[in-house]
Amino acid sequence: MSTISLKIELGGGLELLFSSQRSHRVTIPSRVPISESRAASGSPEDATADGETKPADLAYLIFWMRDNLLKERAELFVENGTVRPGVLVLVNDTDWELEGEGEYQLQDGDEIAHVISINFKENPFEEDQVYDAIAESNVEAPIEQTFLEIVGPAP
């Protein structure tokens, strides 16, 4: 089965949910099942079980990341079948909204970044400042509390 190699970058504190690792190099199937129930299993056998496949897209990658890389608090990354509001997704340094969002078909060598976006009007911080603020926050606080203090609740 053919595969796609990707570089995934996480920032703005989101990496804390992924074992504090900011960069991941992953390989996923190039074709994935159409069925959402099996879409992120990561198993090539599942991708061809019923013959109904589609090219791997960002929607698949989000669930693959949840199932294979995320270490805690999935609700802080995925909500209503996509990334949580407040998470900016970039495809090769371009906002995913300009690339078709979840429908963007992944290409070998793509660089996908997921970064917590902040309302810069109210919080004029650069990404590294937000990361430092999370790192320096109360270490006894759960990650969800720290995340919500920086980003705020979902609208």
N, C-alpha and C positions, 0 to 999 in steps of 0.2 A: 504494500500500500504506500502511496505517495504521501510525503509529509511536508510541512511548512515550518521553517525555523523563524522564531520571532525574538525580539528583545523587548522586554516589558520593564518600564521604569515606573516607580512609585514615589510620590513626594508629598510634601505638605503635611506629613504625619500619617498618611495612609499606609505607609510602609510598616507602621507598628502593628497592623493587623496581619502582616505577612512576614512574621518572624524578624521584624526590623531590617529586612533585606530590601534595599532600594532598587536593585537591578536583578532581573531574572532572564536567563536565556532558556527558552522552551521550544519544544517540538510538538506540534499537534498534527492530527490527520488533515490532509488537504481537502478531503471530502468527509462530510459528517451527516448523521441521520437527520432527516427532515423532522421526525417526531421529536417534540420538545422533551418528552419524558426520558429520552435517551441522549439528548443533544450534547450533553457535557460529560458523558461517561469517560471519554478519552480512550475508549476501547475500539481499535480498528475492526474487531469482530462485530461490535454493535453497529458500526457505520455501514456494514454491508449485509446485515442479517436479513433485511427485507428488500434490499436493492434500491430503496428510496433514499437517495443522498442529495446533498447540495454542497457547493463550495463552502469551506469554512469562512465564517464571517465574524464580525465583532460581537454580535449577540451570542454566538457560540463561545467565543473567547471569554466573555464575562462570566459565563457559567462554568467554563473549564477552570478559570482562575479560582472561582469560589470553591469548586470541588477538589482542586489539586494543589493550590498554593495558599489559600487563605487559612490562617491558623485559628482565628477566633472572630466572633461578632459579625457574622455574615450580613446581618441587618444594617450594618454601618457601611457596607459596600454595595449590596444589591437590594433594590426595592422595586416592587411591581414589575419584575421581569427585565430590569435594566439597572444601570448604575444609579446609586442614590443621588438625589439632587444635592448639588454642592461638590460633586466629583467631576472635574474637567477631564475629558478624554481627548488625547491628541494622537493623530495618526501621522507619523513622519513629520512631526512639528506643525500639523494642521488640525484645527478644531474638527472633531468628528462630525459635527453638524454640517460642515461643508463637504464631507465625504459620504453622507448618507446614513450617518449614525450606525445603528446595529446592522444594517444591511451591507455595510462596506465589506467587500470580499477581501480577505487577507491574502497578502502576497509574501512569498518567501523573502526574508530579510526586512520586513516591516519593523518599525520601532513604534511601539504603542506606549504612551505615557498616561498614567492616571494620577491626577494631582487634586488635592483638596483645593477648591477655589474659595476665596474669601471675598466678601464685599469690600473692595478696596476703598470705597467711599467712607465706610465706617471703620475699617481696619486696614490702615495703610502699611501692611507688612509685606515684605518679600517672602518667598517660599522658605528660604533658610531661616528667617526670623520666626516663622510659624513653627517650623520643625524644632528650633531651639526652645521656643516657648513650651511646646509639648514635652520635650525632653527634660526641661527644668521644672515642670509642673509637679504637683504632689504625687510622688511615686506610689502612694498607697491608694490613690484614686483609680478606679477601674478605667480601662482604655476608653470605654464608651463615654464615661463622664468627661474625660479629658478631651476627647474628640468633639463632643457636643459643646463644651465650653469654648473651643476654638471656632468651630464651624457653625454651631447652632442647630436646632432641630430641623427636621425636614419640613418644608412649607405645607 
